[in-house]
Amino acid sequence: MKKQKNTIHRKRNKSLGIVELIAIALGGMIGGGIFTVLGISISIIGVFTPLAFLIGGVLASLAGYSYVKLAIYYKDEGATYSFFKKTFPNSPFAASLIGWWVSFGYISTLALYAYTFASYALSVFEFADNNIMRKLTAVAIILVFTLVNIWSVKGMGKIEDIMVYTKLLILCIISFVLINNSNTTLPILLENNDDFNILSILIVASLTFVAFEGFQLVIHAMNEMSEPVIKIPKAIYSAIIITSLIYFIIALGAILAIPFKNIILHQEYALASGASDILGHWGSDLVIIGALLATSSAISGTLFGASRLISVIAKDGYFPSYLSKKRNEIPVYSIITMSILAFCLILIGDLKVILEFGSVTFLLVSILMAYSNFKIYKQTNSSLAIIIISIIFLSVATILILYYQAITQVEQVYFIAGLYIFLTILAWLFSKFK
């Protein structure tokens, strides 16, 4: 009887296959990113926006390399936090710090996805620009997926499959329709926008890095998959490639079919507004459905992966101990706490600040992961050249975001710096008194 129970337990814990794992990664990546940053990107670099997304994909691939190598070596669902802690076992403050930073990075993206969901969900109503209604709707959708993730792992995985692969189909249709209804050509756009500025393109690629984060959520499902050595690289690299191609095609279709001024004017729901102008009501509805599915799956995937990370950190004493408790292998209290903190960010935060904080956070964390891999590259069987290139490129991207903030809205630099200081103090206190 005991042997039979153990068998059932193993099957329950290994319920996620490669299809579900890719869906979790895509759910975390293709969320609010493309729908939120498209207008910002075009307002800065115009016709070169698709190129910036491809560069962003390269940055994500460089960041993903060390994540994959460390995941295969350590086989720990704690991912970012656990990798850093195990690589530097004699530095509890370092482990606590990266745990606090990356957890709040996930919380900020959760808020971003929910706000973008609300923007598109309300775009068909007269009160579409009502900020209070947007925030209330954002809070409501997080609550829905909080309950879904508390329900069951298998249930979440199947719902994630449906949302992710349906939204991919819709996004492909949107891209085809936009390109097929283009009112200009790429050579004409390039001729009218000959102010090629490589620095601006790199800045936009850096700003959009948050639109690519999410691939590491796969690692947090380590205990819910079989053969992680095979499935983790396949899921992460497949998700990055798929995401990069979709972002490029959507951005290309948008600049060919929608006037730049319309995209910039309606930044928070630019694709819906543009599709409505070109294709009428049904085009706008199609984009809205795609946006709602994209942001919904991103919310669900982020809650799923990040809650397990927070549970691991709490178990080690760097977060309040109640966050480590699980019910039926589900970190219920971590999920609820993430949702509450995301509520707070939505209610008091500014969308652009949340976006930039998320990009900076995941760039910094990716640099630390590359550095961890550098320290043990022989054990992880990694390429030293790729690791060094990753560190250089990711560091430059971080500097470019801070530079852009300093020359545009320096108060955002102060806000983000203050938030980092606050998180650092909390990390130090928990590392000292855990």
C-alpha positions in Angstrom: 0.0 0.0 0.0 2.8 2.4 0.9 4.5 1.7 -2.4 1.3 2.4 -4.3 0.9 5.7 -2.6 4.4 6.8 -3.5 3.8 5.9 -7.1 0.6 8.1 -7.1 2.5 10.9 -5.5 5.3 10.8 -8.1 2.7 10.9 -11.0 1.0 13.9 -9.5 4.3 15.7 -9.1 5.5 14.9 -12.6 2.3 16.0 -14.4 3.8 18.7 -16.7 5.1 17.7 -20.1 7.1 19.6 -22.7 3.9 21.2 -24.2 2.8 22.5 -20.8 6.4 23.7 -20.0 6.7 25.7 -23.2 3.2 27.1 -22.5 4.3 28.3 -19.1 7.3 30.0 -20.6 5.4 31.6 -23.4 2.7 32.5 -21.0 5.2 34.4 -18.9 6.9 36.0 -21.9 4.1 36.9 -24.4 2.0 38.9 -22.0 1.8 42.6 -21.5 5.2 43.2 -23.1 4.4 43.4 -26.8 1.0 45.2 -26.2 2.5 47.7 -23.7 5.9 48.6 -25.2 5.0 48.7 -28.8 3.8 52.3 -28.7 6.8 53.4 -26.6 9.2 51.7 -28.9 7.7 53.3 -32.1 7.6 56.7 -30.5 11.4 56.5 -30.0 12.8 54.6 -33.0 9.8 54.3 -35.4 10.5 51.9 -38.3 13.4 50.3 -36.5 11.1 48.8 -33.8 11.1 45.2 -35.3 14.9 45.3 -35.2 14.9 46.3 -31.6 12.7 43.3 -30.7 15.1 40.9 -32.5 18.0 42.4 -30.5 15.9 41.9 -27.4 15.6 38.2 -28.4 19.4 38.0 -28.6 19.7 39.5 -25.1 17.1 37.0 -23.8 19.0 34.1 -25.4 22.3 35.2 -23.8 20.5 35.5 -20.4 18.8 32.1 -20.9 22.1 30.3 -21.6 23.3 30.5 -18.0 19.9 29.7 -16.7 19.8 26.5 -18.7 23.3 25.4 -17.7 22.8 26.2 -14.0 19.3 24.5 -14.0 20.8 21.3 -15.5 23.7 21.3 -13.0 21.8 22.1 -9.8 18.3 20.7 -10.6 16.7 23.0 -8.1 13.2 24.6 -8.5 14.4 27.7 -6.7 16.1 28.7 -10.0 17.7 32.2 -9.8 17.8 32.3 -6.0 18.9 28.7 -5.4 21.6 28.9 -8.1 23.2 32.0 -6.6 22.9 30.7 -3.1 24.6 27.4 -4.0 27.3 29.0 -6.1 28.2 31.4 -3.2 27.3 29.3 -0.1 29.2 31.6 2.3 27.2 34.7 1.5 23.7 34.7 3.1 23.2 38.4 2.3 23.8 37.8 -1.4 21.3 35.0 -1.5 18.7 37.0 0.4 19.3 40.1 -1.8 18.8 38.3 -5.1 15.8 36.6 -3.6 14.1 39.9 -2.8 15.1 41.5 -6.0 13.9 38.8 -8.4 10.7 38.2 -6.4 9.7 41.8 -6.7 10.7 41.8 -10.3 8.0 39.1 -10.8 5.5 41.0 -8.8 6.1 44.1 -11.0 5.6 42.1 -14.2 2.4 40.7 -12.7 1.1 44.2 -12.1 2.2 45.2 -15.7 0.3 42.2 -17.2 -2.8 42.9 -15.2 -2.8 46.6 -16.1 -2.4 45.8 -19.8 -5.3 43.3 -19.5 -7.4 46.0 -18.1 -6.4 48.5 -20.7 -7.5 46.2 -23.6 -10.6 44.8 -21.8 -11.9 48.3 -21.3 -10.8 49.7 -24.7 -14.3 49.2 -26.2 -16.0 51.3 -23.5 -16.5 55.0 -23.2 -14.6 55.0 -19.9 -11.6 53.2 -21.5 -9.2 55.9 -20.2 -10.6 55.9 -16.7 -7.6 55.0 -14.5 -9.7 53.9 -11.6 -11.7 51.4 -13.7 -8.5 50.1 -15.2 -6.9 49.5 -11.8 -10.1 47.8 -10.4 -10.2 45.5 -13.5 -6.5 44.7 -13.1 -7.0 43.7 -9.5 -10.0 41.6 -10.5 -8.1 39.5 -13.1 -5.2 38.8 -10.7 -7.8 37.6 -8.2 -9.3 35.2 -10.8 -5.9 33.6 -11.6 -5.0 33.5 -7.9 -7.9 31.2 -7.4 -7.0 29.2 -10.6 -3.4 28.6 -9.3 -4.6 27.6 -5.9 -7.0 25.1 -7.5 -4.5 22.6 -8.9 -1.2 22.2 -10.8 -2.8 20.0 -13.5 -5.8 22.3 -13.8 -3.5 25.4 -14.2 -1.3 23.5 -16.8 -4.3 22.6 -19.0 -5.8 26.1 -18.8 -2.4 27.6 -19.6 -2.1 25.3 -22.7 -5.5 26.5 -24.0 -4.8 30.2 -23.4 -1.2 30.2 -24.7 -1.7 28.2 -27.9 -5.0 30.0 -28.7 -3.3 33.4 -28.3 -0.4 32.3 -30.5 -2.9 31.4 -33.2 -4.7 34.8 -32.8 -1.4 36.7 -32.8 -0.3 35.0 -36.0 -3.7 35.9 -37.6 -3.3 39.5 -36.4 0.2 39.7 -37.9 -0.9 38.3 -41.2 -3.9 40.6 -41.4 -1.8 43.7 -40.6 0.9 42.9 -43.1 -1.7 42.0 -45.8 -3.5 45.3 -45.2 -0.3 47.5 -45.2 -0.7 51.0 -46.5 3.1 51.5 -47.1 6.3 49.5 -47.6 9.4 49.1 -45.6 11.6 51.0 -48.2 9.3 54.0 -48.0 9.3 54.0 -44.2 13.1 53.8 -44.2 13.4 56.6 -46.7 11.1 58.8 -44.6 12.9 57.8 -41.4 16.6 58.1 -42.3 17.6 59.2 -38.8 19.3 55.9 -38.0 20.5 56.0 -34.4 22.0 52.8 -33.1 22.1 54.1 -29.5 18.3 54.7 -29.6 17.7 51.2 -31.0 19.8 49.6 -28.3 18.0 51.6 -25.6 14.6 50.4 -26.9 15.9 46.8 -27.1 17.0 47.1 -23.4 13.7 48.7 -22.3 11.8 45.8 -23.9 13.8 43.2 -22.1 10.9 42.7 -19.6 8.8 41.5 -22.5 11.2 38.5 -22.8 11.4 37.6 -19.2 9.4 34.6 -18.2 11.4 31.7 -19.7 12.9 31.0 -16.3 9.5 30.2 -14.9 10.0 26.7 -16.4 12.7 26.0 -13.9 10.4 26.7 -11.0 8.4 23.7 -12.2 11.4 21.4 -11.8 9.5 19.1 -9.3 6.5 18.9 -11.6 8.3 17.5 -14.6 10.1 14.3 -15.6 13.5 14.4 -17.4 14.3 18.1 -16.6 17.8 17.8 -18.3 16.1 17.3 -21.6 12.9 19.3 -21.1 14.3 22.5 -19.6 16.6 23.4 -22.6 13.9 22.5 -25.1 11.3 24.6 -23.3 13.4 27.7 -22.7 15.1 27.9 -26.1 11.9 27.1 -28.0 10.0 29.8 -26.0 12.6 32.5 -26.7 12.7 31.7 -30.4 8.9 31.7 -30.8 8.6 34.9 -28.8 11.2 36.7 -30.8 9.6 35.8 -34.1 6.1 36.8 -32.9 7.3 40.1 -31.6 9.2 40.9 -34.8 6.2 40.0 -37.1 3.7 41.9 -35.0 5.9 45.0 -34.8 6.5 44.8 -38.6 2.8 44.4 -39.3 2.0 47.4 -37.0 4.5 49.8 -38.6 3.3 48.8 -42.1 -0.4 49.0 -41.5 -1.0 51.5 -38.7 0.1 55.2 -38.8 2.8 55.9 -36.2 0.7 58.8 -34.7 -2.2 56.5 -34.0 0.1 54.0 -32.2 1.7 56.7 -30.1 -1.6 58.3 -29.3 -3.1 55.1 -28.0 0.0 53.5 -26.5 -1.7 51.3 -23.9 -4.0 49.7 -26.5 -2.4 50.7 -29.7 -2.9 47.4 -31.7 -6.7 47.4 -30.9 -7.0 51.0 -32.0 -5.0 50.5 -35.2 -6.9 47.3 -36.1 -10.2 49.1 -35.6 -9.1 51.8 -38.1 -8.0 49.3 -40.7 -10.5 46.4 -40.4 -13.4 47.8 -38.4 -15.0 46.3 -35.4 -14.1 42.7 -35.9 -10.4 43.5 -36.3 -10.4 45.4 -33.0 -12.2 42.5 -31.3 -9.6 40.0 -32.6 -6.8 42.1 -31.2 -8.5 42.5 -27.9 -9.1 38.8 -27.6 -5.4 38.1 -28.3 -4.4 40.7 -25.8 -6.6 39.3 -23.1 -5.4 35.8 -23.7 -1.8 36.9 -23.7 -2.0 38.9 -20.5 -4.1 36.2 -18.8 -1.6 33.4 -19.5 1.2 35.7 -18.4 -0.5 36.4 -15.1 -1.2 32.7 -14.6 2.4 31.6 -15.5 4.0 34.2 -13.4 1.9 33.4 -10.4 2.7 29.7 -10.9 6.5 30.0 -11.2 7.3 32.9 -8.9 5.2 31.6 -6.0 7.3 28.5 -5.9 10.4 30.6 -5.9 9.1 32.6 -3.0 8.2 29.4 -1.1 11.8 28.2 -1.5 13.3 31.5 -0.3 10.9 31.5 2.7 11.9 27.9 3.6 15.5 29.2 3.9 14.5 32.0 6.2 14.9 35.0 3.9 11.1 35.6 3.7 8.5 35.2 6.4 8.2 31.5 7.3 4.4 31.2 6.5 5.2 31.7 2.8 7.0 28.3 2.7 3.8 26.4 3.6 2.1 24.3 0.9 -1.3 22.7 0.6 -1.3 19.7 -1.8 2.2 20.8 -3.0 0.8 24.2 -4.0 2.3 27.3 -2.2 -1.0 28.9 -1.4 0.3 31.6 0.9 3.0 32.7 -1.6 0.4 33.0 -4.3 -1.9 35.1 -2.2 1.0 37.3 -1.0 2.2 37.9 -4.5 -1.3 38.9 -5.5 -1.7 41.4 -2.6 1.6 43.0 -3.4 0.7 43.3 -7.1 -2.6 44.9 -6.0 -0.6 47.5 -4.1 1.7 48.3 -7.1 -1.3 48.6 -9.4 -3.1 51.0 -7.0 -0.1 53.3 -6.3 2.3 52.8 -9.2 2.9 54.3 -12.6 2.8 51.9 -15.6 6.0 53.1 -17.1 7.9 53.0 -13.9 6.8 49.4 -13.3 7.9 48.5 -16.9 11.4 50.0 -16.4 11.8 48.6 -12.9 11.0 45.1 -14.3 13.5 45.4 -17.1 16.3 46.7 -14.9 15.6 44.0 -12.3 15.7 41.1 -14.7 18.8 42.5 -16.5 20.6 42.8 -13.1 19.5 39.3 -12.1 20.6 37.8 -15.5 24.0 39.4 -15.0 24.3 37.7 -11.6 23.3 34.4 -13.1 25.9 34.7 -15.8 28.5 35.6 -13.1 27.4 32.5 -11.2 27.9 30.4 -14.2 31.3 32.0 -14.8 32.4 30.9 -11.3 31.6 27.2 -12.0 31.7 27.1 -15.8 33.7 23.9 -15.9 31.2 22.1 -13.7 28.3 23.3 -15.8 30.2 22.5 -19.0 29.6 26.0 -20.3 31.4 28.1 -22.9 33.5 30.8 -21.2 33.2 33.0 -24.3 29.4 32.9 -24.3 29.3 33.7 -20.6 31.6 36.7 -21.0 29.7 38.0 -24.0 26.5 37.7 -22.0 27.8 39.7 -19.1 29.0 42.5 -21.3 25.8 42.7 -23.4 23.5 42.5 -20.4 25.6 45.1 -18.5 25.5 47.5 -21.4 21.7 47.1 -21.6 21.3 47.9 -17.9 23.4 51.1 -18.3 21.4 52.2 -21.3 18.1 52.0 -19.5 19.4 54.0 -16.6 20.8 56.5 -19.1 17.5 56.8 -20.8 15.7 57.4 -17.5 18.2 60.0 -16.5 17.8 62.1 -19.6 14.0 61.7 -19.8 12.5 61.4 -16.4 15.1 61.5 -13.7 12.6 61.2 -10.9 12.0 57.6 -12.1 15.6 56.9 -11.4 15.1 58.2 -7.8 12.0 56.1 -7.4 13.6 52.9 -8.7 16.7 53.5 -6.6 14.6 54.1 -3.5 12.8 50.8 -4.1 16.1 48.9 -4.5 17.4 50.5 -1.3 14.2 49.4 0.5 14.4 45.9 -0.8 18.1 45.7 0.0 17.5 46.8 3.7 14.8 44.1 4.0 17.2 41.5 2.5 19.9 42.5 4.9 17.6 42.3 7.9 16.4 38.8 7.0 19.9 37.5 6.3 21.1 38.8 9.7 18.2 37.7 11.8 16.8 34.6 10.0 
